């Protein structure tokens, strides 16, 4: 049983944690509009990855119809990078019109 990753947790750079927390819902909506069919949640502000960029964590497991846990197919690196780039381009202050 194989399945594509559909959900991601976004962990922002540590230094931007307050600004991201204030814009959490807007960022999640922005990403959902940029990447239809995927679900995004801004995660806890833990030191993950490097301190300068967003970390995109795919939710890799799912429960099948038989009640057993399975692993999703690993997402393409270009998709993870595209999501990270979209996070970086997001206007946390809400001043640019495309920032939602």
N, C-alpha and C positions, 0 to 999 in steps of 0.2 A: 504494500500500500504506500503510495508516494503522493506527496502534496507540496505545493509551493508555500513558502513563507508569506503570510499575509499581515502579520503584526510586527511592529518594531517599537523598541524603547529608545528614546533619544536622551542621551546624557550630555548636557551642555558643558562647556569649559568652566572650570571652577570659578574663575574670576567673573563670569557672567551669570552666576547662579541667581542673584537677586533679580536682575533684569528679566531673565528667562522665566523665573517663577511668576513675576508680575504679568508676563505675556503668554503664560502657559496655554490657555485655551485658544488664543489667536494663532499660536505656532502650530498646535495640533490641527486646527482647521485649515490653515495654510498648507500644511503638508498633505492633508487628505485631498485638497483640491488639486495640488500639483501632481499627486500620485494616486489617481482614482483606483479603488479596489483594495487599497491598503489601509491599515489602521495604525495610528501613531499615539503613543503616550509619552509625555515628558517624564522621565524617571527621576529617581532620587539623585541628589547632588553628591555623588561619591566620586572619589578620584579614580576614574576609569580612562584608559588611553593616555593621550598627552594632555597637557594643560591648555593647549592653544586651540584645539579643534573639537567639534562635536563628535561624540561617539555614538554610532548607530548599532544597536544590538538587536538582531533578529530573534523572534520567539520561535524556536525550532521544534517544539514538541506540540502534539495535538492528540486528542483522545478519539479513537476510531469508533465506528458503530458497534464494534464488539466490546467496547469498554477498555481496551488495551491502549497503552501509550505508544505513540510512534514518533519518529523524527521526520521533519520536513526536509525537502531538498535544500541544500545550501544555496542562498541567493547569490546572484552574480556580483562580483566585486564592483562592477560599474554601477549597479543599482545602489549599493551601499554608499559609494562615492557621490553619486548624484543626490542622494538624500542628504548627506553631510554638506554638500555644496549648497543645497537649497536652504538648509538651516543657517549656514553662514551668511547667505544673502538676505535672510529674513530681517526686516526692520523691527527691532525690539521696541523702539519708541513709538511705532505706529504712525510715523509721519509720511512714509511713502504709500501711495495709493494701492499698490499691489500687495501690501502686507496684510490686508484683510482687517 
